[in-house]
Structures are given as C-alpha cells and as structure tokens.
Amino acid sequence: MKKVITYGTFDLFHEGHLNLLKRAKQLGDYLIVGVTTEQYDEYRGKLNVVDSLMQRIENVRKTGLADEIIIEDHVGQKLEDIIKYGIDIFVVGSDWKGKFDYLKPYCEVIYLERTRGISSTILRQKKCGIIRLGIIGTGRIAKRFVQEVKYVSGTNLEGVYNPNLDSAKKFADEFELKFYTDNLEYFFNNIDAVYIASPHKTHYEYIKKALVNNKHVLCEKPLVLNAIEAEDVYTLAKNNSLVLIEAIKTAYCPGFKKLLSIAKSGKIGKIKDVEATFTKLVSGQTRELDPNENGGSVTELASYPLLAIIKLLGVNYKDVKFESLINKNNIDLYTKIHLKYEDALATAKVGLGVKSEGHLLISGTNGYIYVEAPWWKTKNFEIRYENQDDNEKFFYKFDGEGLRYELSEFISMISGNKKLEYKLYDYESISIIKIIEMFLKKENTIEIKY
Ligand code: C2G
C-alpha cells in the first residue's frame, strides 16, 4: 500500500486546496492530511488564519479525500510522521519548492503545481472570500513580496501588471501567476486589491486608477512625493470606502507595535528625544542613485525613521531642518533631518553612501529605550535606567522579510475579519510625506558637496 502525506492550514477552504488533495490522493492508496494548529501557524509565521482548527479539519473531512486526518503542532513533526506512519510520498504545493527537500532521504518528495487562480464564483459569494491580489511592478521588492504572500491567509496572488510585457511575463512564469498583462483595464478587472511596487513617481497615477476602478491599494513607500497628492488619494479612498495603506513594513510588525505601547506607557518618563537611523550602502547605476527616479537617501529611506518619530512624538512638530551631503548628480547620499517639537527633539539619519549604526534611541525623563540595529525589523529592545539593575529586555518575532505584516493588515482591513486598529493613520502618512516634500523643495536645507 502506497502511503501519501500532505499538510496545510486549509483556511477558507478553496479550490487550490481541493485540487492539491485530489492530486495527492491519486498518487497513492492512502492519504494522510495534516492540519496545522493555531499555535504552530503562529510559530511558522502564518498570519490571518480565520477558521478554527475544528472548522478547517471539518472542511478537509468533507472532501472525502483524506483516509486519515492528523494535527500538525510542532516543528520537526513532518519527519517524525513520515517514519511513524511509514510514508512513501510527501506532497506539497509548488509555492514551497525546495523547502522540503530535507525529507528526501526518508521518502519521495513531490511539489505539485499550485492552483494559479482562486476566483470561482462560489468562493466570491462566501462571506470571507479569498481576496484576489495583483502586483504592479516586477522589481526587487515585488519579488520579495511574492515570497511572503503564502504566509497570509485569505488572499491569492493572481496576476502582475508591467507596461513592459516581457518583464510581466517573466515574473508571472517565475512565480506561477494566473495572468500577466500590460493592459491596466484588464488587470483591474481581474483582481480585488493591488500592491503597487513600481518606481516612486508612478505611484500617484496608479493609486488613483486603482481607486477609481474600485480596488483596494497597498502601496510602497513613499506613497507619493507631495502632501497634496497624498491628501487627494486618501480622500478618494475614503469616499469610495476602499482601503489605502502605505507599505512602511515596520508600522505593521508586532515588535514595533509593542515598542510604541511601552515607550508611551510612561516607563521611561516623558519622551524628550528620538534618534532613528537607517543607512544602506549602494553603488553603481541603481534606481536609488538615479536623479530621474527620484533617488536619494531621503526618498529611499526616510519613511522609516520618520515613522518612528511621528509615531512617538506626533505630527505637530514646530520646525524641520535638513543637512545633506550631495553628489555631483544632486543625489543626497547622507542626510540628517532635525525636528523640533514644543517640548522634544528628534533626529532622523539616512544614508546611501555613508554607513552608520541602524539603531533607534528613545530618550525620556526616567530612562531610555535602545532598539538594536536593524531597529526597523523590531526584534529586541532594552529599557535602560540610571540604575542598570532595573534594565529590562524585550524580544519579539519578525518573520521572513516582514512584508507579510503589512499584507496581513491590508487583507484584514479589507475583509473586516479582525478588529485591527490602523497601524499607520492617513494623517501620519501625510505628515511623513510632507517632510519628504520639504526636502525635495530644498526648504531649510544645508547642502554640502560629497
Ligand atoms: N495550495 C495550492 N494552490 C494554491 C494555494 C495552496 O496548491 N493556490 C496548496 C499549498 O501549496 C499546500 C496546500 O494547498 O500544499 C495547503 O495550503 P495552505 O493551507 O496555505 O497551507 P500551507 O501554509 O501551504 O502549509 O505545514 C504546513 C505545510 O507546510 C503547508
């Protein structure tokens, strides 16, 4: 008897799951299906699971395809099960290609092609349908984003748009998407929500077109390059009852959220100073250094430190000044942004040509919080006091590239499955963009040739 095993969350049971189980069953005589527990999904960084474990098991049972259903609740269990049940074939979808090769010494490992589109009408009529997601742009960040989509339940990446059809095709082939196109109308007709990861200066038009076409939008930072456009798109989204959020990943990750509550709890007294640094060395002919692509360390990186400052001290700053080292193409390779509040100060440091310690330091009247580099992937931080014996350390998870957190927030907000608060309000995003705009207009800026 040939025994086959497969695993999954099987949340919001859909045709992709059914197709996988059908093909798994055909590979042998006896099919075991492992369904993950909530705790194990949390451990492996899977977000937004809606159905209960009992419901998910019931949905698998109802297919009549599983000869046995087991629970998967810990790391390392797959290998234990393969030995325990005498498994011949381990099956999983191709979105996991290569990830389970370590099981090959123990059984045959088969990656079955994932179902490319989850868009049957039956599903769309269900209360919690799968949100059909599309991507605009095929660059580095888009590629990293795709790897994270499978960790967010309730959505399926269906297609990609790029005005350059060859690039779109390559991307769709690589990531097994249902469609690719250079036609925006076709693109919007086949999705419910869009992730925009195209060059900065194209964001505004794409956001507007998406909203006009009734699509929810998650857009890379900076959302747009001036406050008027930002207000325009947020108002349009609100008027059309659509979700529009800016993809500053730190805003949505669990550690940063906890950091904010602790910093504001009074534990370090009143916050008087925030210093946040983000530098990333780049060289050669890249987008980051290209004046035609609005390159420079402020447009590329300042959203992160400004997010920390705005979240901690608010949007009512009294004064902003910039000091910048610029190269011969007028690209800022290193910039310090000084913000003055009524009773506090803040500095953001960003660099593409200067490397510095990427920490976040929040100073208060009773003590300070030190967030280790890279603070924007908030994993651990320490509250430090005059008396070192009182110091406290905190640790949090930051899974993968961290892009799953912004996507998870986005999907939850669209489907209304969770009562999540906005991690980044419109007015905060607009305030960050306003500062970037001031810099682009060279207001209050001292420039030094690099
Ligand atoms: N699947 C698919 N096509 C889709 C979506 C999912 O073929 N469009 C497959 C997945 O590759 C997986 C199975 O359906 O083999 C279950 O998917 P999920 O419920 O999303 O579970 P997953 O997170 O992939 O867990 O330990 C769990 C396993 O690692 C897989």
Residues whose N, C-alpha, C, O or C-beta is under 5 A from the ligand:
A	BS01	C2G	Y7 G8 T9 F10 D11 G16 H17 L20 V92 G93 S94 D95 E113 R114 T115 K150
